[in-house]
Amino acid sequence: MFTCKQVSESLNKTHFYTLPKWKQCMIKMHVKLCVFCGKYNNQVIDNHTMCQHFKENEASVNDSRYAHESLKDARKAALKERIRESINSK
């Protein structure tokens, strides 16, 4: 069984899915059982899973589905003005 420090270092150094299967299994077991680092490292693994899923399916996402949507010129100008005001007020 790994220590909390070993699990965190492994997850911070490399992507979870690039680790050997035995190490993935040991890390998952530690994360499921550990009350100290379990929640944090579980979120790290979830983020790695999300990134891996996006990387695998990136080509199939159709970005042109929102191409027909755009802001009207008046709305664009109003947003630009609000941004300028917020920058100048700082």
N, C-alpha and C positions, 0 to 999 in steps of 0.2 A: 504494500500500500504506500502511496506517495504522501509526502507531507504537504501542508497547505502552500508552503513556499515553493516547493517543486512544481506543484500544479500551476500556480500562478506564473512562475517563470516559463514553464513550457507553453502556456497559452499566450503569453506576451511575446515570446521569441518567434514562434511560428504559428501558422494557420492550423487550426485543429485538424482539418481533413488531410493535411500533408504529413501528419504524424503517423507512425506505424500503428496498425490496428490494435496490437496488444497495449500500446501506450494510450490510445484513445479509450480503450475499455477500462484501464486502470484509472484514468482521469475521470471518466464518467462515474465510476463506482465511488471514487473519493467525493466528487461533487454531490452525488445523491445522498451520501451518508454524513458529510461534514456539516455541522451547524455553524461553523465559524466562517468559512469561505464559500460555502455552497451556493448561496444566492448570487453573489458577485460572479463567481466563475461560471455559474449556469447562464447568466446573462451574456458573458463573454462567448460561451459556446453557441448560444442562440444567435448572437451577432455574426459569428463565423458561419453558421448555418445559413443565415439570411444572405450574406455576401456570396457564399458558394452557390446558392440557388439562383441568385441574380446573375452571377457570372455564367452559369450553365444555360440560362434562359434569356440572356440579354439579346441575342439575335432574333428571337421570336417575338419580342415586344415591339408592337407597332407604334412608333412615336408619332406617326402622321395622323393618328386618330384625333388629335387636338389641333391640327393645323388650321382648321376652319374657324377656330375661336380666336378672337383678338379683341383688344381694348379699343374703344372708340377714342378718337383724338382728344376730345374734351376730357375724358377720364384719364388719359395718359398725362395730359398737361396738369391736371389736378394732383395726380400722384407725384409728379416731378416737383411741383410746388411744395407739397407737404414734406417731401424728402429734403428739399433745400431749407425749409423752415426748421426742420428738426436738426439739421447740421449746423445752421447758424445759431440756434438757441443754445448750443453746447459751448 
